[in-house]
Amino acid sequence: MSVMYSSITKKIWMSLMGLFLMIFLVVHLGINLLLLFDPTRELFNVVAHFMGTNPIIQIFQWVLFAGFAIHIVLGITLQIQNWIARPKGYKVKASSEDTFFSRYMIHTGIIIMIFLIIHFANFFFKAKIFHSIPEFILNGVPTGMEDMGILVVQLFQLPEYVIGYIVALLILGFHLDHAFQSAFQSLGLSHKKYTPFIKGLGHIYSIVITLGYIIIPLFIYFTK
C-alpha cells in the first residue's frame, strides 16, 4: 500500500509541476514573440531586463528551475519503477498508451531535457554566470541593459540551431499533447463528460505552443 501511495503521490506532484511548466511556456512564448513585432529589439530587451533584475521574478526563477527538476526526476523515477514492475510490458496496452508518443514519454522527455540544457547554456549561463551579453545600444545611445535580443537573433541565424530547435519543439509538442490530458487524469479529473474537452484543449494548447515557438526562429532566419 505504501508503494502504491508513493507512486500515486509522485504522479500527482509530477502533474502539478507539469501544469506549472505549461503556464510558464505561455508566458515565455509571449515574451519571445515581441521580437517579431519590434525590429529594434527594445521592447524585448526592456522586458528581459525587468525579469532579470526584479527580485521577485528572480526568486520565482529558482522556483521554476525546481519545477523542472522535480518534473524530470519524478518522471524518470516513475518510469524506472514501471520497468522494474513490468519488465515484459503489458500484454494489453492501456488506453493512455495507445499512441506512439504516449508509449515513449520518457524518451521524448529525455530529448527535451537535453534541449533545455543546451538552451540554458546559450542564454541563462551567458547572462547570469559568464556575463557575456553585450550592452543594448538604441539609436547610438547605451541603455544600460543587456542585449538579450541580439543573442536570440544571432543563434536563429545559424541553420543547424534552427533545425535542432524546430525538431526539439516538435517533440515537445507531442510530449505536451499527451502530458496535458495525462496530468488531469493523474489529478483525478477524469470523467466521460469533460475528458473529451480536456483532450481537445490539450490538442489546441500543444499545437499553438509548438507553432508559436517555431515561427520565431523561422521568421528571424528568413528575414534578418
N, C-alpha and C positions, 0 to 999 in steps of 0.2 A: 504493500500500500504506500509506503514511504517513497519507493522508487517511482511509482505511478504519479504520486503527488508532486514529486520533484520534477518529473518530466512535464507535467501539465503547467507547473509554475514557470518553468523555463520557456515554454511555448507562449505563455501569456506575456512574460517580460519581453521576449523577442518580438512579439506582435506589437506591443506598445512602443518599443524602440523603433520598429519599422514604420509605424504610422507617424511617429515624431519626425523621422528622417524624410518621409514623403512630404510633410509640410515644409521642411527645410528646402527640398528640391523646388517647390513652387516659388518660395521667396528668392532663392538663388537664381532661378531662371529669370524672374522679373528684373533683377539687377543686371544680369548679363545682357538682356535684351536692350538695355539702354545704349549699348554700343552700336546697335543697328539704327537708332533714331538720332544719335548725336555724333556726327563725324569728328567733332573736336575732342571727344572723349571727356569733356569737362564734367558732365553730369555723372557719368560712371565713376570717375575719379573722386568726385565730391562724396558720393555715396560710399565708395570703398574707403576713403579717408575717415569718414564718420564711423563706419563699422570697425575700422582698425584702431581707432583712438577712444571710442566710447567705452568707459569702464564696465557698464552693464553688459554690453554686447561682448566685451572681451571675456567676461565670466561665462556668458552663455556659450561662447565659442568652445570652452572646455567641456561644458555640458554636452554640446554637440559631438565632440570627439568621444566622450564617454558613451554616448548613444551609439555611435558607430562601433566602438569596441565591444559593447555589451551585445549588440545585434550579431556581430560576426562571431564572437566567442560562443554564444548560445546556439547559433546556427550550426557551427562545427561540432559542438558537444552533442547536440540532439542527433545530428547525422551519424556520428560515431556510435552513439547508443543504439540507433536503429540498425546499423550494420552489424553490431555485436549481437543484438537480439534476433535478427533475421538474416543470418549470413547467406542463405539461399534465396532470399527475396520472397515476395508474395507469389503464390500461385495464381491468385485472382487480384488484379490491381484495384485499389480503391478508387472511387470517383474523383478524388482530389489528385490522383496520379495518372489521369487518363490522357495527358498530353506530354509531348517530348520534354518541354521545358519544365513542367511540374515535376517530372522524374529526375531532373538534373539541376534542381535549385541550388544544391551545394556547389556544383561545378560552375554555374553562372555566377554564384556569389563569390567564389574564389577569383574568377576573372575580374569581377567588379572591384574586389579588394586590391588586386594588383594595379588596376587602373587608378584607384584612389591614391595609392602610394605614389605613383608617378605624378598624378595631378597635384598632390600636396607638395611634392619635391619641386615642381615647376612654379608653384605660386606661394604657398604658405612658408616654406623653408626659405625661399629667396627674400621674402618680405620680412619675416619675423626673426630669422636666425642669421642669415648672411647679409641682410640689409643691402641687397644689390639692385634694388629697383631705382631707376633714375628719377629725378625730380620732374614733376609735371610743369611744363612751360606753356603758358597760354598767351598767344599774341606777343611772344618775346619776353614775357614777364614771369619770373619764378613765382610759383604759387605756394611753395612750402609743403606740397602734397606729393606723395609717390605716384608715379605714372603707371598704375596697375594696368590701365587700358592698353598701353603700348606693349606690355608683356603679352597680353592676350592676342593682340593683333600680330605680333611677331611669331608667336607659336602657331597661329592659324594660317600663316603664310607658308608653313612647311607642309608639303603634301603628305609626307609619312605620318606627321602628327595628326593631320586632318583625317586621314584614313583610319588610323588607330582610334581616334576619338569617336568617329562615327560607328565603327564596329562595336566599341565598348558601350556606346549609347543604345545601339540596337539590342545588345544582350541585356542591358539594364532594363529596357522596355519590356522584354519578355519576362524578366525577373519580377518587375513591378506588377505586371498583369496578373500573375498567379499570386504574388505576395499580398496584393490588395485584398482579395476575397479570402485568402487563407488567414490573414490577420483577424478579420472579423469573425471567421469561423472559430479560431482559437480562443477568442474572447467570449464565445458562447452566443454570438449574434447571428445564428444561422436559422433561418425559417423559410418555409416554402413560399411565403407571401413576399418577403422583402429580399431574399437571397438573389433572385434574378436581377433586381435593381442594383444591388451591391456589385454583382458581376459586371453589369453594364457600365456602372460608374467606374469600375476598375479598368475596363477596356478603354473608356474615354480618357481617363487620367493617364494611363500608360502611353497612349498614342499622343496626347497633347504634350506631355513632358518630353517624350522621345523626339518628336518632330521639332518642338521648341528649341531644344538644345542643339539638334543637328543643323537647324537653319543658321545658327550663329557662325560656326566655322565655315560653312559653305558661302555665306554672304561675304565674310571677311576675305576668304581665299580668292573669290572671283571678282571682288570689287576694289580691293586695296592694292 
